[in-house]
């Protein structure tokens, strides 16, 4: 089966859509997977420094009115199992399982470390705890986070004291679900993507 060209679908869907300046006061719903790859880790940093780097990026870029939603990496079946299997076949290097003791200097590059599902899950656990400590709502979906991200965006957009919502993600599935589920009586829902 051929892999769909979702970026082409996105470009086609957005041909008549104009880019708007984001409102200064809105709620951000952030795709944790997008966030993990947005923040560059560098070398010779401890796990706790890397976690703090993510927290600093979110608070500096988006503020504190934020919800971060991460994928779950358990054995539950997912609608994206075929995609994950394809991605695993493309991988050349996978780090062994790392004890993410926060004082340990990471001995692998970012992609190699995150390719191991157990490492990614352990890092996300620390990241969610750090977000919670600074008052940022954070969630881990039981599997793929797309539906939880969209649900959170719609929940915040339909709240009584609602303000506009911006979803930060690079996943066209999220955008498609937002198109389908958003209603005209909701405040604006923006989609912010820095991907291709």
C-alpha positions in Angstrom: 0.0 0.0 0.0 1.3 3.5 -0.9 2.0 6.0 1.8 -0.3 9.0 1.4 1.2 12.4 0.6 -0.3 14.3 3.5 1.8 17.4 3.0 0.3 17.7 -0.5 -3.2 17.3 0.9 -2.4 20.0 3.4 -1.1 22.4 0.8 -4.2 21.8 -1.4 -6.6 22.3 1.6 -4.9 25.6 2.5 -4.7 27.2 -1.0 -7.4 29.7 -0.2 -6.6 30.1 3.5 -4.8 33.3 4.6 -2.2 33.4 7.2 -3.2 35.5 10.2 -1.3 37.0 13.0 -2.0 34.9 16.1 -3.9 36.7 18.9 -1.8 37.8 21.8 -4.1 36.1 24.3 -5.1 32.6 23.5 -4.8 29.1 24.8 -2.2 26.8 23.2 -2.7 23.1 22.8 0.7 21.6 21.9 1.4 18.2 20.3 4.1 16.7 22.5 5.7 14.8 19.6 6.1 18.0 17.7 7.6 19.6 20.8 10.1 16.8 21.3 11.5 17.4 17.9 11.3 21.2 17.9 13.7 21.7 20.8 17.3 20.9 19.9 19.1 19.1 22.6 22.8 19.7 21.9 25.5 17.6 23.6 26.7 16.9 27.1 23.5 17.7 28.9 21.8 15.8 31.7 18.3 14.5 31.3 17.1 17.1 33.9 18.7 19.9 31.8 17.0 18.6 28.7 13.6 18.5 30.5 14.2 22.1 31.7 15.1 23.1 28.1 11.6 22.0 27.0 9.9 23.7 29.8 11.8 27.0 29.1 11.0 26.7 25.4 7.2 26.3 26.1 7.0 29.1 28.7 9.1 31.5 26.6 7.3 30.8 23.3 3.7 30.1 24.4 3.4 31.3 28.1 1.5 29.4 30.8 -2.0 29.1 29.3 -0.9 25.9 27.6 -1.9 22.2 27.4 0.8 19.8 26.3 -0.5 16.4 25.0 1.9 13.6 24.4 1.5 10.2 22.8 1.5 7.1 25.0 4.0 4.4 24.1 2.4 1.3 25.5 1.3 -1.9 23.8 -2.2 -0.7 23.0 -3.3 -0.9 19.4 -3.2 2.4 17.6 -4.6 3.8 14.3 -1.0 4.7 13.5 0.6 1.3 14.0 1.3 1.0 10.3 3.1 4.3 10.3 5.1 3.4 13.4 6.1 0.1 11.8 7.2 1.9 8.6 9.2 4.4 10.7 10.9 1.6 12.5 12.0 0.1 9.2 13.7 3.4 8.3 15.8 3.6 11.5 19.5 3.0 11.4 20.4 3.5 15.0 18.5 2.9 18.2 19.8 3.6 21.7 19.5 0.9 24.3 17.1 1.5 27.2 18.6 4.3 29.3 18.0 4.9 33.0 16.8 8.4 32.9 18.1 9.4 36.3 18.0 13.1 36.1 21.7 13.6 36.9 22.9 11.4 34.1 24.5 13.0 31.0 22.9 11.6 27.9 25.4 9.7 25.7 23.3 9.7 22.6 22.0 12.2 20.1 18.4 13.2 20.3 17.0 11.1 17.5 18.8 7.9 18.5 17.6 8.3 22.1 14.0 9.0 21.2 13.8 6.1 18.7 13.7 3.7 21.6 10.0 3.8 22.8 10.9 3.1 26.4 13.4 6.0 26.5 10.8 8.3 24.9 8.1 7.2 27.4 10.5 7.7 30.4 11.5 11.1 29.1 7.9 12.1 28.6 7.0 11.0 32.1 9.7 13.4 33.5 8.6 16.2 31.1 5.0 16.0 32.1 5.9 16.1 35.8 8.1 19.2 35.1 5.2 20.9 33.2 2.9 20.2 36.1 5.4 21.7 38.6 5.2 25.1 36.8 1.4 25.0 36.4 1.1 23.8 32.8 -1.5 21.2 32.1 0.0 18.1 30.5 -1.6 14.9 29.4 -0.4 11.6 28.1 -2.8 9.8 25.7 -3.2 6.0 26.1 -1.9 5.7 22.5 -1.8 8.2 19.6 -2.5 11.7 20.9 -4.2 13.2 17.9 -7.8 12.8 19.1 -6.9 14.0 22.6 -5.2 17.1 21.1 -8.3 17.9 19.1 -10.6 17.2 22.1 -8.6 19.6 24.3 -8.7 22.3 21.6 -12.4 21.9 21.2 -13.0 21.8 25.0 -11.1 25.1 25.5 -12.8 26.7 22.5 -16.3 25.8 23.7 -15.7 26.8 27.4 -17.9 29.6 28.8 -14.8 31.9 29.3 -13.3 30.8 26.0 -10.7 32.7 24.0 -9.2 31.7 20.8 -7.2 28.4 20.7 -4.0 27.8 18.8 -2.9 24.2 18.1 0.8 23.8 17.7 1.4 20.6 15.7 2.9 19.3 12.4 0.3 16.5 11.9 -2.2 16.9 9.1 -4.5 14.4 10.8 -5.0 16.9 13.6 -5.8 19.7 11.2 -8.3 17.5 9.3 -10.1 16.6 12.6 -10.2 20.3 13.6 -11.8 21.2 10.2 -14.4 18.5 10.8 -15.3 19.2 14.4 -15.0 22.9 14.9 -18.3 24.8 14.8 -19.1 28.3 13.8 -20.2 29.4 17.3 -16.6 28.7 18.7 -14.0 31.3 18.9 -11.2 31.0 16.3 -9.1 27.9 16.4 -5.7 28.5 14.8 -3.3 25.8 13.5 0.4 26.7 13.9 2.8 24.4 12.1 6.5 24.9 11.5 6.9 21.7 9.5 7.3 21.2 5.8 
